[in-house]
Amino acid sequence: MPFSIHIGPNIRTSPYFEATVADGVRSFSVYNHMYIPGSYGDPDGEYDRLINGVAQWDVAAQRQIELRGPDAETLMRFLTPREIAGTRVGQGRYVPICDADGMLINDPVMLKLAEDRFWLSIADSDVELWAKGLALAKGLDVAVFEPDVSPMAVQGPLAEDVVASLFGGWVRDLKYFWFRETDLEGIPLVLARSGWSKQGGFELYLQDGSRGVELWERVKAAGTPFHIGPGAPNDVERVESGLLSYGADARRQTVPANPFELGLGKLVDLDRPDEFVGKAALKRIAASEIARRLTGFFVDGAPVPGIPAPLPVLMADRQVGTITEMIFSPRLERTIALGLIATEIAEIETGLTVEVAGETRRLGLSALPFLR
């Protein structure tokens, strides 16, 4: 039977909400206590635009947490195990955030706007409260708050052409994860080369929520010659590309995992002289054998609908892993999945199975990404 989602005051709408409704959004999810579009009713067309053309996404639910003040960098360093020294103003970095047990609790992109001002572009968890608590406990002179900032993504191989037509040729020289403060006909923005896909693109961080519909329409108009269309962060492409999704592949409450298991070990600097959250636990984890690794799976059988919860991976009735998301890949023409597997399991293991909708499916392992 069909389901619907109730739009009520306890969950926030985005500055682009009315524009997405006008453009035919058909489903929403909830992310960071906000509605985020899930589909516009044409999954094949939305996927094709991302892979072969250009797509426009409302990702305002990817909230920004601002750290501002004399101790902003001190707090930023305490929040993440990654060494951020040398980060320049105008540069972004992918920074895992862990709890005291070394478990990943978010994986935001950090944007350095000034020596005493940072944004964290967060995944789905309450990082603002976490950062506020740590700042208070350490007695730091820093303001932690959510600014009026709402990202929009323009993704796909033609995204650069669309964004260059709006802002000028300088955007073509912008390096990945770098950004510039700018405006579009008076609409204040931060423009970054970034986005949750491997197809290339930009994120426009709107700094005036009252102008969301205006910005949406301007981008849409500029993209019309390139056949732009609306979409949403695409689960099919992200699994094909092996992109980590905090909340799906790892979440403290459902699939707790540490950065080493999730392929983020290179972002953990245990030789840093200063303290950071989870340092002692991460040292203990690094000194022992890592129990699991993030991997891809090939799934035998016909395509299956999206799984509502993690599925156990079995070998001779013993759980040796977890599938966190399963999709049908149009480019590979087969069902694939992401998840965690015990490190003892060899890449060529043939005795793995998963139960899907009452059926036992055989599994094969795949290195990530499935597609480059």
C-alpha positions in Angstrom: 0.0 0.0 0.0 1.2 3.6 -0.6 2.6 5.6 2.2 2.8 9.3 2.8 4.8 11.6 5.0 3.1 14.2 7.2 4.5 17.7 6.8 4.3 19.2 10.3 5.9 21.9 12.4 8.2 19.6 14.3 10.3 18.9 11.2 11.7 21.9 9.3 11.3 22.6 5.6 14.1 23.9 3.5 14.3 27.3 1.8 13.9 25.4 -1.5 10.8 23.5 -0.3 8.2 25.3 -2.4 10.4 25.1 -5.5 10.8 21.3 -5.1 7.1 20.9 -4.7 6.5 23.0 -7.8 9.0 20.8 -9.7 7.1 17.6 -8.7 8.8 16.1 -5.7 7.1 12.8 -4.8 8.8 11.7 -1.6 10.7 13.1 1.3 13.0 11.6 4.0 14.0 13.3 7.3 17.6 14.2 7.7 19.0 16.5 10.5 15.4 17.2 11.6 14.6 18.5 8.1 12.6 17.2 5.1 14.9 16.3 2.3 13.6 15.3 -1.2 14.0 11.6 -1.9 12.5 11.3 -5.4 10.7 13.2 -8.1 8.9 10.1 -9.4 11.3 9.2 -12.2 14.3 7.3 -10.7 15.7 6.2 -14.0 15.6 9.8 -15.4 17.1 11.2 -12.2 19.9 8.6 -12.3 20.6 9.3 -16.0 20.8 13.0 -15.4 23.4 12.5 -12.7 25.5 10.0 -14.8 25.2 11.7 -18.2 24.0 15.3 -17.7 23.3 17.5 -14.7 21.0 17.4 -11.7 19.8 19.9 -9.2 19.4 18.8 -5.6 18.0 20.4 -2.5 20.5 19.3 0.2 19.7 22.1 2.7 19.3 19.3 5.3 23.1 19.0 5.1 23.2 21.6 7.9 26.2 23.8 8.7 27.6 24.1 12.2 29.7 27.2 12.7 32.6 27.5 15.1 33.6 31.1 15.5 35.9 32.9 18.0 39.5 32.8 19.4 39.3 29.1 20.2 37.5 28.0 17.1 40.5 26.1 15.7 41.2 24.6 19.1 37.7 23.2 19.2 37.9 22.0 15.6 41.1 20.1 16.4 39.6 18.5 19.5 36.6 17.3 17.4 38.4 15.4 14.8 41.3 12.8 14.7 42.4 14.3 11.4 45.4 16.7 11.4 44.0 20.0 10.0 47.2 22.1 10.4 48.0 23.8 7.2 44.4 24.1 6.0 44.1 27.4 4.2 41.2 29.8 4.2 39.0 28.8 1.3 39.8 25.1 1.7 37.6 22.2 2.8 38.6 18.9 4.3 36.7 15.7 5.0 37.0 15.2 8.8 35.7 12.2 10.7 34.3 12.9 14.1 34.4 10.1 16.8 33.1 9.6 20.3 35.3 8.6 23.3 35.1 4.9 22.2 36.5 5.7 18.8 33.2 5.1 17.0 32.3 7.3 14.1 29.5 9.7 14.9 29.6 12.0 11.9 31.8 12.6 8.8 31.4 16.2 7.8 33.3 18.4 5.4 35.0 21.2 7.2 35.2 24.6 5.5 37.7 27.1 6.8 36.2 30.6 6.2 38.7 32.5 8.4 41.4 31.8 10.9 38.8 32.0 13.6 35.8 30.7 11.7 34.9 27.2 10.5 31.8 25.4 9.1 31.1 21.8 9.5 28.8 20.5 6.7 27.3 17.6 8.6 25.7 14.2 8.0 22.7 13.1 9.9 23.4 13.6 13.7 23.3 16.3 16.3 26.9 17.7 15.9 25.9 21.1 17.1 24.9 19.8 20.6 28.0 17.6 20.7 30.3 20.6 19.8 28.6 22.9 22.2 29.0 20.4 25.1 32.7 19.9 24.4 33.3 23.7 24.1 31.6 24.2 27.5 33.4 21.4 29.2 36.8 22.7 28.0 36.0 26.3 28.8 36.7 27.4 25.3 36.1 30.9 24.0 34.1 30.0 20.9 30.5 30.4 19.7 28.9 27.2 18.3 25.7 27.7 16.3 23.8 26.9 13.1 24.1 29.8 10.7 21.5 30.7 8.0 23.2 28.5 5.4 21.4 26.1 3.1 23.3 24.1 0.5 22.0 23.3 -3.0 24.0 20.8 -5.1 24.5 20.8 -8.9 25.9 17.4 -9.8 26.9 15.6 -13.0 29.3 15.8 -15.9 27.7 19.0 -17.2 27.5 20.7 -13.8 30.7 22.7 -14.4 29.1 24.2 -17.6 26.0 25.2 -15.7 27.8 26.8 -12.8 30.3 28.6 -15.1 27.4 30.1 -17.0 26.1 31.5 -13.7 29.4 32.7 -12.1 32.0 32.9 -14.8 35.0 30.9 -16.0 36.8 31.1 -12.7 34.8 28.2 -11.3 36.6 25.9 -13.7 39.8 26.5 -11.8 38.3 25.8 -8.4 40.0 22.7 -6.9 38.0 19.8 -5.3 36.9 20.8 -1.8 37.9 24.4 -2.3 35.4 27.2 -2.1 34.9 31.0 -2.6 32.5 33.4 -1.0 30.6 35.1 -3.8 27.1 36.2 -4.8 24.6 35.6 -7.6 22.9 38.9 -8.6 23.1 39.9 -4.9 22.2 36.5 -3.4 25.0 35.8 -0.9 26.7 32.4 -1.4 29.7 30.2 -0.7 30.4 28.2 -3.9 32.4 25.0 -3.4 33.5 22.2 -5.8 32.0 19.3 -3.8 29.0 17.1 -3.5 27.9 13.6 -2.6 28.6 11.9 -5.9 31.6 10.8 -8.0 30.2 12.5 -11.1 31.6 16.0 -10.3 29.8 19.1 -9.3 29.4 22.0 -7.0 27.5 23.0 -3.9 26.0 26.5 -3.5 25.8 27.4 0.2 22.9 30.0 0.3 23.4 32.5 3.1 20.0 34.0 3.0 17.2 31.5 3.4 14.5 34.0 2.3 15.9 33.8 -1.2 15.8 30.0 -1.6 13.1 29.8 -4.3 14.8 32.7 -6.2 18.2 30.8 -6.2 16.5 27.6 -7.3 14.9 29.2 -10.2 18.1 31.0 -11.3 20.0 27.7 -11.3 17.2 25.9 -13.1 17.1 28.6 -15.8 20.8 28.5 -16.3 20.7 24.7 -16.6 17.8 24.6 -19.1 20.1 24.5 -22.1 21.9 21.5 -20.5 18.6 19.7 -19.7 19.0 20.1 -16.0 16.4 18.4 -13.8 15.6 18.0 -10.2 16.8 15.0 -8.2 18.2 13.9 -4.8 21.3 12.3 -3.5 21.4 9.1 -5.4 21.7 5.8 -3.6 22.4 3.8 -6.7 25.3 6.0 -7.8 26.7 6.3 -4.3 26.8 2.5 -3.9 28.4 2.0 -7.4 31.0 4.7 -6.4 31.6 3.2 -2.9 30.7 6.4 -1.1 30.3 6.1 2.6 26.9 7.1 4.0 26.9 8.0 7.7 23.5 6.8 9.0 23.3 3.9 6.5 26.8 2.2 6.5 27.5 3.3 10.1 25.6 4.9 12.9 26.4 4.7 16.6 22.9 3.4 17.5 22.5 0.8 14.7 25.8 -0.1 13.0 28.6 1.2 15.3 32.0 1.3 13.4 35.3 2.9 13.8 37.2 4.9 11.1 39.6 2.0 10.4 36.8 -0.4 9.6 35.2 2.2 7.3 38.4 2.9 5.2 39.1 6.2 6.9 42.2 5.1 8.7 44.4 7.5 6.6 42.4 10.4 8.1 43.3 9.4 11.7 46.6 11.0 12.9 47.6 9.2 16.1 51.0 10.9 16.2 49.4 14.3 16.9 50.8 15.8 20.1 47.5 17.4 21.1 44.5 15.6 22.5 41.3 14.9 20.5 38.1 13.0 21.3 38.6 9.2 21.0 42.4 9.4 20.8 43.1 6.7 23.5 40.4 4.4 22.1 41.6 4.8 18.5 45.2 4.0 19.6 43.9 0.8 21.2 42.0 -0.1 18.1 44.9 0.6 15.8 47.2 -1.6 18.0 45.0 -4.6 17.6 43.7 -6.4 14.5 40.9 -4.4 12.8 37.8 -6.7 13.1 35.9 -5.6 10.0 36.4 -3.8 6.7 34.0 -1.9 4.4 33.4 -3.9 1.2 31.2 -4.3 -1.8 29.0 -7.3 -2.4 27.6 -8.9 -5.6 24.2 -10.4 -4.9 22.9 -13.3 -6.9 19.3 -13.3 -8.2 16.8 -10.8 -9.4 16.8 -7.1 -8.4 15.4 -6.4 -4.9 13.8 -3.3 -3.5 15.8 -1.3 -1.0 16.3 -2.9 2.3 14.8 -1.2 5.3 17.5 -2.3 7.8 20.9 -3.9 7.9 21.0 -7.6 6.9 23.4 -10.2 8.4 25.9 -11.8 6.1 26.2 -15.5 6.9 28.8 -18.2 6.4 27.7 -21.7 7.5 25.0 -20.1 9.8 27.6 -17.8 11.4 27.3 -14.0 11.0 30.5 -12.7 9.5 29.3 -9.3 8.2 26.5 -6.9 7.6 24.9 -5.5 4.4 23.9 -1.9 4.9 22.5 -1.0 1.5 21.5 -3.0 -1.6 20.6 -1.7 -5.0 20.3 -2.7 -8.6 23.1 -1.2 -10.7 22.0 -0.2 -14.2 25.6 0.1 -15.4 26.7 -3.2 -14.0 23.3 -4.8 -14.7 23.3 -6.7 -11.4 22.4 -6.3 -7.8 25.2 -4.9 -5.6 25.5 -3.9 -2.0 27.7 -2.2 0.5 28.5 -3.3 4.0 31.0 -4.6 6.5 32.8 -8.0 6.5 35.1 -9.7 9.0 38.7 -9.1 8.0 39.3 -12.9 8.2 37.1 -13.4 5.2 39.1 -13.6 2.0 38.1 -11.7 -1.1 37.6 -14.9 -3.0 35.3 -16.5 -0.3 32.4 -18.3 -2.0 30.3 -19.5 1.0 28.6 -16.2 1.9 24.8 -15.8 1.9 22.2 -13.3 2.9 18.4 -13.7 3.5 16.4 -11.3 1.4 12.6 -11.3 1.4 12.6 -14.9 2.6 15.1 -16.1 -0.1 18.7 -17.2 0.5 21.0 -15.3 -1.9 24.6 -16.1 -2.6 27.1 -13.3 -2.2 30.5 -12.5 -3.8 32.9 -9.8 -2.5 34.0 -6.8 -4.6 36.7 -4.2 -4.0 35.4 -0.6 -3.9 34.5 1.3 -5.8 32.5 -0.9 -8.1 32.8 1.7 -10.9 35.4 4.5 -11.2 
